[in-house]
């Protein structure tokens, strides 16, 4: 498994955003998975984080779905954020995606 460097994503603040990730050579379930988002890589706190029990789900062997829920982004400032997707399998840790998450302003907001 190798890192996929700087895969940029874009979404609208307060919307649902989901994408699939296929991990080549994975023939068993992940032990851990974290999709972590920060304003900058050096920040100590997360803007939000998705896990294998909250937002990351198995589609089939080797394929997972990451879902960012509306409440994860509805109250944050539109802008550029850093993210990565780190997985754990067989006691090993791999970063399989990383890059910029561009969150653009929403026009329609529920009242």
N, C-alpha and C positions, 0 to 999 in steps of 0.2 A: 504494500500500500504506500502510495506516495502523496505528498502534499500537492494540492491544486492551488497555486498562488494567485492572489488578487482576482478573484471572481466577484465582480461588482453586481450588486442587486439594487433594485429600486422599487419603492412602494409608496402608497399614499397614506398619510397619517390617519389612524383610526379605522383603516380598512383591514380585512382579513387578507393575509398573504401566505401562500403555501407553495412549496416546491419539493420536488423529489430529488433524492440523492442515491445514485447507484454506486455501491462500493465493490469494485472489481476484486475477485478472489475471496470474497467473504462467503463462507459456506456454513456459518452458524450465526446465532443471534448476538447482537451487541450486548456487552455487559453494562456499558455506560455510553451516553451521548449527551453533549452539551452544545447548544447553539447560544453563544454569549455575545451580547451587544453592549458596547461602551462608547462614550463620546470620543475618547482617544484611547489608544492601546495602554497608556500608562495610568489611566484612572484605576482606582481601587474598587469602585462600585460599578455594578452593572446597570444599564438602562433597563434591560430585561434579560432573562435567561430561560431557555426552553430545555427540557430534559426528556429522558426516555419515558418518564411518567407524566410529563406535562408539556405536550406540544410536539413531541417526536414520536412517531408511530411506525411500526413495521408494516410495509406493504406486502413484501414477499422476501424470500431469502436474498440478501444483498441489497435490497432497496428499502429506503426509509423516506418518510414524508415529514417535513418540518412545517409546522403551522404557527404563524404569528397571529395572535388573536387581536381584535380591535382594541381591547383594553390595554394591551401591551404598549401601544403607541399613541393612543388618543390624546394624551395630555402632555406629550413631549414637543419640543420645538422642532420645526422642520429643519433639516440640515443633513450633514454628512456624519455618519457614525462608523465605527470599526466593528467587525464581527469575525468570529471564527466558529467552525464546527469541529469539535474534538470528540473522538470516539475511543472506547476502550474495548479490547477483545483479547482474550487469553493473557490477561495481565499486562498487555502492551497498550500504549497510548499513541494515537495518530491524530494529527490535525489534517483533515481531508479537504476543508474549504476555508478560505479566509479572504477578506477584502473589505470593500466599502459598502455600506448599506445607506443608500440615499433615501431619506424620508421627505417627501414633498408635502406641501400644505394641502389640506382638504378644503373643498369649497362648500359642500353640503355637510351640515352637522345636524344631528338630531337634537331637538329642543327638549 
